[in-house]
Amino acid sequence: MVIGGSPTAFLDLPSILIVLGGTVAITIVSFSLKDLGQIPGALWRLMAYTPHDPRDVGITMIQISERARKNGLISLEKVTPTLNDEPFLQKALNLTIDGAESHEIEQMLQKEIHYTANIQSKSVDLLRRAAEVAPAMGLIGTLVGLVQMLGNLSDPSTIGPAMSVALLTTFYGAILAHMVLMPLATKAERNSHNESILNSLYLAGALSIGREENPRRLEMQLNSMLPQSHRINYFE
């Protein structure tokens, strides 16, 4: 764009309003008000989420298990305040320390995992829906520009602005869909999958700690949940 001429030639306010306004409006209509109230927060969390190595998470859980087995569950009260960045793990350990039954902890946290995954899935659906709509709004803008141009062929001064709307709306729709929304949706989906795996590891570790199992047994259990390339060899 810079090499071929002035970048300002690619700026057109009516085209931007058609594509952005139309994409936002149609996407909002596609979801319920309840979903729209929950999605922004979940989407922000997914975008700001920093993926963790499942192996590191597993080692952390084994170390916490060793501490609990050596010093008792009460010793974990000094650990939980340091886990503010991992609210799911913090909640799981607090329930364990409070003496909740294993089946109650599992049932409660499985519901939370399912609820979180559901909201995150809707966030990804919102981005993908917006990516579907953006090119269509570009096409609509193109048709609007062509109608305006054909309706005013007698006035040459209107042909340029009408053609600008016709071409730039398609351009904006393609850019918005394939260079912004689809990459964001892919990133959000990947982060959601990663978070779901980590929460499952946290849950397995908390249940094992609550049952006062040997940390070696926990290592075996965690390895059964991890791919071969991420297996833990903590005790070796």
C-alpha positions in Angstrom: 0.0 0.0 0.0 2.9 2.4 0.8 4.9 1.4 -2.2 2.0 1.7 -4.6 1.0 5.2 -3.6 -0.6 7.1 -0.7 -2.0 4.9 2.1 -4.7 7.5 2.7 -6.2 6.3 -0.6 -7.3 3.2 1.4 -9.2 5.2 4.0 -12.9 5.7 3.4 -15.3 6.5 6.3 -18.5 5.2 4.7 -16.9 1.9 3.9 -15.6 1.5 7.4 -19.0 2.3 8.8 -20.7 -0.3 6.6 -18.3 -3.1 7.4 -17.7 -2.5 11.1 -21.2 -1.3 11.9 -22.8 -4.1 10.0 -20.5 -6.8 11.4 -21.0 -5.7 15.0 -24.8 -5.3 14.6 -25.4 -8.7 12.9 -23.0 -10.5 15.3 -24.8 -9.0 18.3 -28.2 -10.1 16.9 -26.9 -13.7 16.5 -26.4 -14.2 20.3 -28.7 -13.8 23.3 -28.4 -10.9 25.8 -27.3 -13.4 28.5 -24.4 -14.6 26.3 -23.4 -11.1 25.3 -23.1 -10.2 29.0 -20.8 -13.2 29.7 -18.7 -13.3 26.5 -16.7 -10.1 26.7 -15.0 -11.0 30.0 -14.3 -14.6 28.9 -12.9 -13.3 25.6 -10.6 -10.8 27.3 -9.3 -13.6 29.6 -8.6 -15.8 26.6 -6.8 -13.1 24.8 -4.7 -12.2 27.8 -4.1 -15.8 28.8 -0.5 -17.0 29.1 -0.2 -20.7 28.2 1.6 -22.9 30.7 3.6 -26.0 30.0 1.5 -29.0 31.3 4.7 -30.7 32.4 5.5 -27.7 34.7 2.0 -27.8 36.1 2.2 -31.5 36.8 5.6 -31.0 38.6 4.0 -28.2 40.7 1.1 -30.5 41.7 3.6 -33.3 42.7 5.6 -30.8 44.8 2.4 -29.6 46.5 1.4 -33.3 47.1 4.8 -34.0 48.7 4.5 -31.0 51.0 1.0 -32.1 52.1 2.1 -35.7 52.7 5.1 -34.6 54.7 3.6 -31.7 56.7 -0.1 -32.3 56.5 -2.9 -30.6 54.6 -2.9 -27.7 57.0 0.6 -26.7 55.7 -1.0 -25.9 52.3 -2.6 -22.8 53.9 0.7 -21.1 53.3 0.7 -22.1 49.6 -2.8 -21.0 48.5 -2.2 -17.3 49.0 0.5 -17.4 46.4 -1.8 -18.9 43.8 -3.9 -15.8 43.0 -2.9 -16.1 39.3 -4.4 -19.6 39.3 -7.9 -19.2 40.8 -9.0 -22.7 39.8 -6.1 -24.4 41.6 -6.5 -22.1 44.6 -10.1 -23.0 44.9 -9.4 -26.7 44.5 -6.8 -26.7 47.3 -8.9 -24.6 49.6 -11.7 -27.1 49.3 -9.2 -29.9 50.1 -7.9 -28.1 53.1 -11.4 -27.5 54.4 -12.0 -31.2 54.4 -14.6 -31.5 51.7 -15.3 -35.0 50.4 -13.5 -36.0 47.2 -16.7 -36.7 45.3 -18.0 -33.2 46.3 -14.8 -31.5 45.2 -14.8 -33.4 41.9 -18.5 -32.7 41.2 -18.2 -29.0 42.0 -15.0 -28.4 40.0 -16.1 -30.5 37.0 -19.2 -28.2 36.8 -16.8 -25.2 36.9 -14.6 -26.7 34.1 -17.7 -27.4 32.0 -19.2 -23.9 32.6 -15.9 -22.2 31.8 -15.4 -24.3 28.6 -19.0 -23.5 27.5 -18.5 -19.7 27.9 -15.2 -19.8 26.1 -16.7 -21.9 23.3 -19.3 -19.2 22.8 -16.6 -16.6 22.7 -14.9 -18.5 19.9 -18.2 -18.8 18.2 -18.7 -15.0 18.4 -15.4 -14.4 16.7 -16.1 -16.9 14.0 -19.6 -15.5 13.4 -18.1 -12.0 13.0 -15.5 -13.4 10.6 -18.3 -14.9 8.5 -20.3 -11.7 8.5 -17.5 -9.3 7.6 -17.0 -10.4 4.0 -20.7 -10.3 3.5 -20.9 -6.8 4.7 -18.1 -5.9 2.3 -20.1 -7.4 -0.5 -23.2 -5.4 0.6 -21.0 -2.2 0.6 -19.8 -3.0 -2.9 -23.4 -3.3 -4.1 -24.3 0.0 -2.4 -21.4 1.7 -4.2 -22.3 0.2 -7.6 -25.9 1.3 -7.3 -24.8 4.8 -6.4 -22.4 4.9 -9.3 -24.9 3.6 -11.8 -27.6 5.9 -10.6 -25.4 9.0 -11.1 -23.5 8.3 -14.3 -24.6 11.7 -15.6 -22.5 13.3 -12.9 -18.9 12.3 -13.3 -17.9 13.8 -9.9 -19.9 11.1 -8.1 -18.3 8.1 -9.8 -15.0 8.2 -7.9 -16.6 8.3 -4.4 -19.1 5.6 -5.3 -16.4 3.3 -6.7 -14.3 4.0 -3.6 -17.1 2.6 -1.4 -17.7 -0.3 -3.8 -14.1 -1.5 -3.7 -12.9 -0.6 -0.2 -15.8 -2.3 1.6 -14.8 -5.6 0.0 -11.2 -4.8 1.0 -12.1 -4.0 4.6 -14.4 -7.1 4.9 -11.6 -9.4 3.8 -9.0 -7.7 6.0 -11.3 -7.8 9.1 -12.3 -11.4 8.6 -9.0 -13.1 7.6 -6.4 -11.0 9.2 -8.1 -10.0 12.5 -11.1 -12.1 13.5 -10.1 -15.6 12.3 -6.6 -15.4 13.9 -8.2 -14.2 17.1 -10.7 -17.1 17.0 -7.9 -19.6 16.5 -5.9 -18.2 19.4 -8.9 -18.1 21.7 -9.7 -21.7 20.8 -6.1 -22.9 21.4 -6.0 -21.1 24.8 -9.3 -22.5 25.8 -8.1 -26.0 25.1 -4.9 -25.5 27.0 -6.7 -24.1 30.0 -9.1 -27.0 30.1 -6.2 -29.5 30.1 -4.5 -27.6 33.0 -7.7 -27.4 35.0 -8.1 -31.2 34.6 -4.5 -31.6 35.9 -5.2 -29.3 38.8 -8.4 -31.3 39.7 -6.6 -34.6 39.5 -3.8 -33.3 41.8 -6.2 -31.8 44.3 -8.2 -35.0 44.5 -5.0 -37.1 45.0 -3.8 -34.7 47.7 -7.2 -34.9 49.5 -7.0 -38.7 49.5 -3.5 -38.5 50.8 -2.1 -40.7 48.1 1.6 -41.2 47.4 3.0 -38.5 45.1 4.4 -41.3 42.9 0.9 -42.4 42.3 -0.1 -38.9 41.4 2.8 -38.8 38.9 1.5 -41.9 37.2 -2.0 -40.5 37.1 -0.9 -37.2 35.6 1.2 -39.0 33.0 -1.8 -40.9 31.9 -3.5 -37.6 31.1 -0.5 -36.1 29.2 0.9 -36.9 25.7 4.1 -38.9 25.5 6.1 -35.8 24.7 5.0 -34.1 28.0 5.4 -37.0 30.4 6.8 -36.2 33.8 9.9 -38.0 35.2 9.9 -36.2 38.6 11.1 -39.1 40.7 13.7 -40.3 38.3 
